[in-house]
Amino acid sequence: NAGVTQTPKFQVLKTGQSMTLQCAQDMNHEYMSWYRQDPGMGLRLIHYSVGAGITDQGEVPNGYNVSRSTTEDFPLRLLSAAPSQTSVYFCASSRSRGVEYNEQFFGPGTRLTVL
Amino acid sequence: AQSVAQPEDQVNVAEGNPLTVKCTYSVSGNPYLFWYVQYPNRGLQFLLKYITGDNLVKGSYGFEAEFNKSQTSFHLKKPSALVSDSALYFCAVRVNTDKLIFGTGTRLQVFP
């Protein structure tokens, strides 16, 4: 199993550009989520999904869109990038909802810089 | 509101010495607490969790954590540190069935 994969590893955007961060998992996990990691702030939840066709907002959803058309994929879209979105983005998955019972598996991250 | 705090940005320890990484929490109801580790240029990895039961929880790589309800703490410990333990450690608390809140992280540096 490849686990949780994320592409690209690095990305530089100009303000106003759009892009999609890709996330895929091959473990047939129902639950997937996106976090951003910023110095001194830990990880903050952006959006999550408890199954195909179901998504919901986390702590910091503004400026980001998600969709979940398949169990495997959970892309994160930035419609109009802003410098405040410069961060490291992590995708995670777990077998099902219930964070207290299901270990989350994290991808290697995407480092995004918005100029 | 649920929250978690890691009061130390960095912890330095000599190899072979015991280590402690501190975490305190604030929750309404029963706490569900977690420790994750992040090695350089990698995603987070689960170490251990406390749901209920024994206050001393054992996890991966020889780590353990002590739940203390009266002090609202969940400190991560290891009896003998290794250089390879050097990493960023995150404490987390369950907000609801779908959400965790992570602390700001503590960088552990183990010196040979």
Contacts between the chains, C-beta under 8 A, distances in Angstrom:
chain1	res1	chain2	res2	distance
A	4	B	43	7.1
A	31	B	98	7.5
A	35	B	102	7.8
A	40	B	104	5.8
A	41	B	104	6.2
A	42	B	90	6.3
A	42	B	102	4.3
A	42	B	103	5.4
A	42	B	104	4.4
A	42	B	105	5.5
A	43	B	44	7.4
A	43	B	90	6.8
A	43	B	102	4.2
A	44	B	102	7.6
A	45	B	99	6.0
A	45	B	100	7.4
A	45	B	101	7.9
A	48	B	98	6.0
A	48	B	99	7.3
A	50	B	98	6.4
A	56	B	98	7.2
A	58	B	99	6.7
A	59	B	101	7.8
A	90	B	43	5.5
A	90	B	44	7.0
A	92	B	43	7.5
A	92	B	44	7.6
A	97	B	97	5.7
A	97	B	98	5.5
A	98	B	97	5.3
A	99	B	32	7.6
A	99	B	94	5.4
A	99	B	97	6.6
A	99	B	98	6.6
A	99	B	99	6.7
A	99	B	100	5.2
A	100	B	32	4.3
A	100	B	49	7.4
A	100	B	51	5.7
A	100	B	94	5.2
A	100	B	97	7.3
A	101	B	51	7.7
A	103	B	46	4.5
A	104	B	44	7.6
A	104	B	46	6.7
A	104	B	100	7.6
A	105	B	43	7.9
A	105	B	46	7.9
A	106	B	43	3.0
A	106	B	44	4.5
A	106	B	45	7.2
A	107	B	43	5.2
A	108	B	41	7.2
A	108	B	42	6.1
A	108	B	43	5.3
A	109	B	41	7.7
A	109	B	42	7.7
A	109	B	43	5.8
